[in-house]
Amino acid sequence: MLIDSLRLVILRDEHPNENPKSGRRYTPSELHVGSAAVAVPARTRILRRCGSTFELHEGGRPLGIQYASAVRSLLEHAESTTMRIFGANEAPPALTIASLPTFGSRWLAPRLTSFVARHPDIQLTVHTYIEPFMFSSSRADVAIHFGTNTWPGAKCDRLMGESSVPVGSPSLLAGVPEGERLRRLPLIQHTTRSTAWLQLFAQLRLPATLALRGPRFDHFYMMIQAAVSGLGLALLPHLLVENELRSGVLAQVAPVTIQSDKAYWLVCPEEKAEQPTIKCFRDWLLEQADAGIE
């Protein structure tokens, strides 16, 4: 009954008014639940029966949404585990990749077409992460990591370094002399790379006190969008803004780059390193990295 309750709450959270397939309001038979399933343990009511359908219990919507959010990942994990174990003889080989968000969307995803063309039998799943994790508690087979080659229990293959350039919207730069742009215009900051502008200012021998001003973001993707909109100048990895620089949506502010002492790495559990799907992905990814090496 608990699993049925979870399914019911999640469906109601995602499609509160009607079944997206039938276009009608949900019925008990459509949801495969009985009357006992409208309450979760401890008699915390989220839904109530209304004739042959269900409605949110009075005051139950916030709790229902919170409950659905909390259990969705559990159900997805249970489903993927069930399919992996019971469908092992029939399912195609699969590979789950954990990627940094902006790197995944800007660099990895556009290149995956060639991997799929080369290995059409491998079922890919890509999800994002922010903090390093233990493979033993994750569904990921491999991860793309920025930092050093220190990931406990993992094999690390260096993909590429990272060089960052100061960029801004042409509309923001217009009318500001090139030598004054870094001094006068707002600087978009990355919350986890708080010394990046300081390094650039030190290289250009500009006052360090000017390097700490401006709005802060914790994702490169948001920084890119903010820079395009003219919010300020951004110091961004060149590999993440190649398209914007090529199209002219962003322009390099000064002829200077900052080379990071860290790099992008492909990491996987040591005991899985020789699995065929992981070897295929590693070989392909290293080729892609070599073709556009920083």
C-alpha positions in Angstrom: 0.0 0.0 0.0 2.9 2.4 0.7 4.2 2.2 -2.9 0.7 2.8 -4.2 0.4 5.8 -2.0 3.7 7.2 -3.3 2.6 6.7 -6.9 -0.7 8.4 -6.2 0.9 11.5 -4.6 3.5 11.9 -7.4 0.9 11.6 -10.1 -1.3 14.2 -8.4 1.7 16.5 -7.9 2.7 16.3 -11.6 -0.8 16.4 -13.0 -3.1 17.8 -10.3 -6.3 18.1 -12.4 -6.5 15.2 -14.7 -4.8 12.1 -16.1 -2.6 13.4 -19.0 -3.3 10.2 -21.0 -7.1 10.0 -20.7 -7.9 13.7 -20.2 -10.3 12.8 -17.4 -10.0 13.2 -13.7 -8.2 10.3 -12.0 -10.1 7.3 -10.7 -9.0 4.6 -8.3 -8.7 2.1 -11.1 -6.5 4.4 -13.1 -4.2 4.9 -10.2 -4.3 1.3 -9.1 -5.0 2.1 -5.5 -7.7 1.3 -3.0 -9.3 3.5 -0.4 -6.7 2.6 2.2 -4.0 4.2 0.0 -5.2 7.7 0.4 -3.4 8.1 3.7 0.3 7.5 4.3 1.7 6.1 7.5 0.9 7.8 10.9 -2.5 8.8 9.4 -1.1 11.9 7.8 -3.8 12.6 5.2 -2.7 14.1 1.9 -5.7 13.1 -0.3 -9.4 12.4 0.3 -11.9 10.5 -1.7 -14.5 12.5 -3.6 -16.9 10.1 -5.2 -15.0 8.0 -7.7 -12.0 10.4 -7.7 -9.5 11.9 -5.3 -8.9 15.4 -4.2 -6.2 17.0 -2.1 -7.1 16.9 1.6 -7.6 20.3 3.2 -4.2 21.8 3.9 -2.5 18.8 2.3 -1.1 20.3 -0.8 2.2 21.7 0.7 2.8 18.4 2.5 1.8 16.4 -0.6 4.3 18.3 -2.8 7.0 17.9 -0.2 6.3 14.2 0.1 6.3 13.7 -3.6 9.6 15.5 -4.0 11.2 13.4 -1.2 10.1 10.0 -2.5 10.4 10.6 -6.3 14.1 9.8 -6.4 13.5 6.7 -4.2 11.0 5.3 -6.7 13.2 6.2 -9.7 16.1 4.3 -8.1 13.9 1.3 -7.3 12.6 1.3 -10.9 16.1 1.5 -12.4 17.4 -1.2 -10.0 14.5 -3.5 -10.9 15.1 -3.1 -14.6 18.8 -3.6 -14.2 18.5 -6.8 -12.2 15.4 -8.5 -13.8 16.0 -7.2 -17.3 19.8 -7.8 -17.4 19.4 -10.5 -20.1 17.3 -8.3 -22.4 18.4 -4.7 -21.7 21.1 -3.1 -23.9 24.4 -2.2 -22.3 24.0 1.0 -20.3 26.2 3.9 -19.1 25.4 6.5 -16.5 27.5 9.7 -16.7 27.7 12.3 -13.9 28.7 15.7 -15.3 29.3 19.2 -14.0 26.2 21.1 -15.1 27.6 23.8 -17.4 30.3 21.5 -18.8 27.7 18.9 -19.5 25.3 21.2 -21.3 28.0 23.3 -23.1 30.7 20.9 -24.0 29.6 17.3 -23.5 26.0 17.1 -24.8 26.7 18.7 -28.2 29.4 16.0 -28.8 27.4 13.0 -27.7 25.9 12.5 -31.2 29.2 11.1 -32.4 29.4 8.7 -29.5 25.9 7.4 -30.1 26.7 7.0 -33.8 29.7 5.0 -33.0 28.0 2.9 -30.2 24.3 2.9 -30.9 23.8 -0.1 -28.7 24.8 1.7 -25.5 22.0 3.3 -23.5 23.2 6.7 -22.1 22.0 8.4 -19.0 23.5 11.8 -18.1 22.8 13.6 -14.8 24.5 16.5 -13.1 26.3 16.9 -9.8 28.0 19.7 -7.9 29.9 18.1 -5.1 32.2 15.1 -5.4 30.5 11.8 -4.3 31.2 8.2 -3.5 30.5 5.9 -6.5 29.3 3.3 -4.0 26.3 5.4 -3.1 25.6 6.7 -6.6 24.1 5.3 -9.8 26.9 6.9 -11.9 29.4 4.6 -13.7 31.7 7.5 -14.6 32.0 11.2 -13.7 33.5 14.3 -15.3 35.4 16.2 -12.6 37.2 19.5 -12.4 40.0 19.7 -9.9 43.0 17.3 -9.3 43.4 13.6 -9.8 42.4 12.8 -6.2 39.1 10.9 -6.1 39.2 8.0 -3.6 39.1 4.6 -5.2 38.8 5.9 -8.7 40.8 5.8 -11.9 41.4 9.3 -13.2 42.1 10.2 -16.9 43.1 13.8 -17.6 40.9 15.3 -20.3 42.0 19.0 -20.6 43.1 22.0 -18.8 41.1 25.2 -18.5 41.9 28.8 -19.5 39.5 31.6 -18.7 39.0 34.9 -20.5 37.2 38.1 -19.5 34.1 38.7 -21.6 31.2 41.1 -21.9 28.3 42.0 -24.0 29.1 44.4 -26.9 26.3 46.7 -25.7 27.9 47.0 -22.3 31.3 47.6 -23.7 30.2 50.3 -26.1 31.4 53.7 -25.3 33.8 52.5 -22.5 37.5 52.8 -23.5 39.2 49.4 -23.6 41.7 50.4 -20.9 38.9 51.4 -18.5 36.5 48.5 -18.9 37.9 46.3 -16.1 38.2 49.3 -13.8 34.7 50.8 -14.4 32.3 48.0 -15.3 30.6 45.5 -12.8 32.4 42.2 -12.5 30.3 39.0 -12.3 31.7 36.7 -9.6 31.7 32.9 -9.2 31.0 31.9 -5.6 33.4 29.0 -5.6 36.2 30.8 -7.6 36.4 33.9 -5.5 40.0 34.6 -6.4 39.7 34.4 -10.2 39.3 38.1 -10.8 42.1 38.8 -8.2 44.4 36.7 -10.3 43.5 38.5 -13.5 43.9 41.9 -11.8 47.3 40.9 -10.4 48.4 39.9 -13.9 47.4 43.2 -15.3 48.7 45.1 -12.2 45.3 46.6 -11.5 44.2 47.5 -7.9 43.0 44.3 -6.1 40.2 46.3 -4.3 38.5 46.6 -7.7 38.4 42.9 -8.3 35.8 42.0 -5.6 32.8 44.0 -6.7 29.7 42.8 -8.6 26.9 40.2 -8.3 27.7 36.5 -7.5 26.5 33.3 -9.0 27.3 29.7 -8.2 26.9 28.3 -11.8 28.8 29.2 -14.9 25.6 28.8 -17.0 24.0 31.7 -15.0 27.1 33.8 -15.3 27.1 33.3 -19.1 23.4 34.4 -19.3 24.1 37.4 -17.1 27.0 38.5 -19.2 25.0 38.2 -22.4 22.3 40.3 -20.9 24.8 43.0 -20.0 24.8 42.6 -16.2 28.6 42.9 -16.1 31.9 41.4 -17.2 32.5 37.7 -16.6 35.7 35.7 -16.3 34.7 32.4 -18.0 36.4 29.2 -19.2 37.0 29.6 -23.0 35.6 26.2 -23.7 32.2 27.1 -22.2 31.8 30.3 -24.3 33.2 29.4 -27.6 29.8 29.8 -29.4 29.1 33.2 -27.9 32.5 34.5 -28.8 32.3 33.1 -32.3 28.8 34.6 -32.9 29.7 37.9 -31.3 27.1 37.7 -28.5 30.1 38.1 -26.2 33.4 39.8 -26.8 36.7 39.4 -25.1 37.4 42.4 -22.9 41.2 42.3 -22.8 43.8 40.2 -24.6 44.7 38.2 -21.5 43.9 34.6 -20.2 44.1 32.9 -16.8 45.3 29.4 -16.9 44.0 27.2 -14.0 46.3 24.8 -12.2 43.4 22.3 -12.2 41.9 20.3 -15.0 38.9 18.3 -16.2 39.2 14.5 -15.5 37.2 11.4 -16.3 36.9 9.3 -13.2 35.4 5.9 -12.6 35.6 3.2 -9.9 38.9 1.3 -10.2 37.1 -2.0 -10.3 34.9 -0.9 -13.2 37.7 0.7 -15.3 37.9 -2.2 -17.8 34.2 -2.7 -18.3 33.5 -2.5 -22.1 31.0 0.4 -21.9 33.3 2.5 -19.8 36.3 1.7 -22.0 34.3 2.7 -25.1 33.3 6.0 -23.5 36.8 6.7 -22.2 38.4 6.2 -25.6 35.8 8.4 -27.3 36.0 11.1 -24.7 39.8 11.3 -24.8 39.6 11.7 -28.6 37.2 14.5 -28.2 39.4 16.2 -25.6 42.5 15.9 -27.7 40.7 17.4 -30.6 40.0 20.6 -28.7 42.7 20.6 -26.1 43.1 23.7 -23.9 
